[in-house]
Amino acid sequence: MKIIVLHGEDVKKSYDRLTKFIDVAKTRSWEITYFDESKLSLREILSQVSLFGKERFFVLRDYLKLTKNEIIWLNKQSQLQGNLIIYHEGTLPLAFLKILPKDIKTEEFKLAKIIWTFLDNLYPGNTGKVIRELHEVVKTEAPEFVFSVMAKHFRDLYWVKTDASTIPYQSWRISKLKSQSSKFSEELLKDIIPDLAQIDIEVKTSKANLVSALDLLIIKKLK
């Protein structure tokens, strides 16, 4: 079985890649199965024979559905036919990647350095720098994409602030988030998240310009 892992913080690019694989499978009339839509285990699904003798194409969007025993089983099933895509919105834990079969293909979609710099500088008292960097970032990246990674980052900051033990990131990433979240009060992070949701609604209903709305949010909340 051919296994391809798609993951990384650049969710737009990883999702575009997943979509391309699915489109190719459709044009070739492959039999497509989504694990997330089935109550069967991975072993049960992969062991089934195609009713129509077609090439099989499997998509798994939640890697946590793969139990340790199933991964051990998968490592012994090199003779299985078909294609398996493991897709994750974000960076997969290194511990998970290490226990997958050795002959898999992994594609990681990383955020551009300029976006990481922008995200790292999101904290109170840094308003001017953050606004300048926002306007630099949107010169090369779609504002909607920048908004999505910014919103996710604030959710992560709140998560690590309130329940760090449950956040499924690598230790170095958690340490960085903890350091940045220490510059915020829990209440401020709690206020920013619904503000971002409101911006999303207003932009989608043409009541606000996205970049201008983010400028205003940064000025108000990170002053």
Backbone hydrogen bonds, N-H to C=O, Kabsch-Sander energy under -0.5 kcal/mol:
donor,donor_aa,acceptor,acceptor_aa,energy
2,K,82,G,-2.2
3,I,1,M,-0.6
4,I,84,L,-2.8
5,V,105,K,-3.0
6,L,4,I,-0.5
6,L,86,I,-2.9
7,H,5,V,-0.5
7,H,107,E,-2.1
8,G,90,G,-3.2
10,D,109,F,-2.7
11,V,9,E,-2.0
14,S,10,D,-2.1
15,Y,11,V,-2.6
16,D,12,K,-2.4
17,R,13,K,-2.0
18,L,14,S,-2.1
19,T,15,Y,-2.8
20,K,16,D,-2.0
21,F,17,R,-2.1
22,I,18,L,-2.4
23,D,19,T,-2.6
24,V,20,K,-2.3
25,A,21,F,-2.2
26,K,22,I,-2.2
27,T,23,D,-2.3
28,R,24,V,-1.5
29,S,26,K,-1.6
30,W,25,A,-2.8
31,E,55,E,-2.9
32,I,30,W,-0.7
33,T,57,F,-2.7
35,F,33,T,-0.6
35,F,59,V,-2.4
36,D,59,V,-0.5
37,E,34,Y,-1.4
38,S,35,F,-1.8
45,I,41,S,-2.3
46,L,42,L,-2.8
47,S,43,R,-1.5
48,Q,44,E,-0.6
48,Q,45,I,-1.0
53,G,50,S,-0.8
57,F,31,E,-2.9
58,F,83,N,-3.6
59,V,33,T,-2.6
60,L,85,I,-3.1
61,R,59,V,-0.5
63,Y,61,R,-0.5
65,K,62,D,-2.1
66,L,63,Y,-1.8
67,T,65,K,-0.9
71,I,67,T,-2.0
72,I,68,K,-2.2
73,W,69,N,-2.3
74,L,70,E,-2.8
75,N,71,I,-2.0
76,K,72,I,-0.6
76,K,73,W,-1.3
77,Q,74,L,-1.6
80,L,77,Q,-1.8
83,N,56,R,-1.8
84,L,2,K,-3.0
85,I,58,F,-3.0
86,I,4,I,-2.7
86,I,84,L,-0.6
87,Y,60,L,-3.1
87,Y,85,I,-0.7
88,H,6,L,-2.1
90,G,8,G,-1.1
90,G,88,H,-1.3
92,L,90,G,-0.5
96,F,93,P,-0.6
97,L,93,P,-1.8
98,K,94,L,-2.1
99,I,95,A,-0.7
99,I,96,F,-0.8
100,L,97,L,-0.9
104,I,101,P,-1.2
105,K,3,I,-2.5
106,T,104,I,-0.5
107,E,5,V,-3.2
108,E,106,T,-0.5
109,F,7,H,-2.8
110,K,108,E,-0.8
115,I,112,A,-1.0
116,W,112,A,-1.7
117,T,113,K,-2.5
118,F,114,I,-1.8
119,L,115,I,-2.7
120,D,116,W,-2.8
121,N,117,T,-1.3
122,L,119,L,-1.5
123,Y,121,N,-1.3
125,G,222,L,-2.4
126,N,123,Y,-1.3
126,N,222,L,-0.6
127,T,222,L,-0.6
130,V,126,N,-2.3
131,I,127,T,-2.5
132,R,128,G,-2.1
133,E,129,K,-2.4
134,L,130,V,-2.5
135,H,131,I,-2.0
136,E,132,R,-1.4
137,V,133,E,-2.7
138,V,134,L,-2.2
139,K,136,E,-1.1
140,T,137,V,-1.6
141,E,137,V,-2.0
145,F,142,A,-0.6
146,V,142,A,-2.2
147,F,143,P,-2.6
148,S,144,E,-1.9
149,V,145,F,-2.2
150,M,146,V,-2.2
151,A,147,F,-2.8
152,K,148,S,-2.1
153,H,149,V,-2.1
154,F,150,M,-2.1
155,R,151,A,-1.9
156,D,152,K,-2.4
157,L,153,H,-2.4
158,Y,154,F,-2.1
159,W,155,R,-2.6
160,V,156,D,-2.9
161,K,157,L,-1.3
162,T,158,Y,-1.9
163,D,159,W,-3.2
164,A,160,V,-0.6
166,T,163,D,-1.8
167,I,164,A,-1.2
169,Y,167,I,-1.3
173,R,170,Q,-0.6
174,I,170,Q,-2.2
175,S,171,S,-2.3
176,K,172,W,-1.8
177,L,173,R,-2.4
178,K,174,I,-2.7
179,S,175,S,-2.2
180,Q,176,K,-2.3
181,S,177,L,-3.1
182,S,178,K,-1.5
183,K,180,Q,-1.6
184,F,181,S,-1.8
189,L,185,S,-1.9
190,K,186,E,-2.1
191,D,187,E,-1.6
192,I,188,L,-2.1
193,I,189,L,-1.7
195,D,191,D,-1.2
196,L,192,I,-2.2
197,A,193,I,-1.7
198,Q,194,P,-2.2
199,I,195,D,-2.1
200,D,196,L,-2.2
201,I,197,A,-1.8
202,E,198,Q,-2.5
203,V,199,I,-2.7
204,K,200,D,-2.1
205,T,201,I,-1.4
206,S,203,V,-1.6
207,K,202,E,-3.6
208,A,202,E,-0.9
213,A,209,N,-2.6
214,L,210,L,-2.3
215,D,211,V,-2.4
216,L,212,S,-2.2
217,L,213,A,-2.1
218,I,214,L,-2.7
219,I,215,D,-2.4
220,K,216,L,-2.5
221,K,217,L,-3.0
222,L,218,I,-2.2
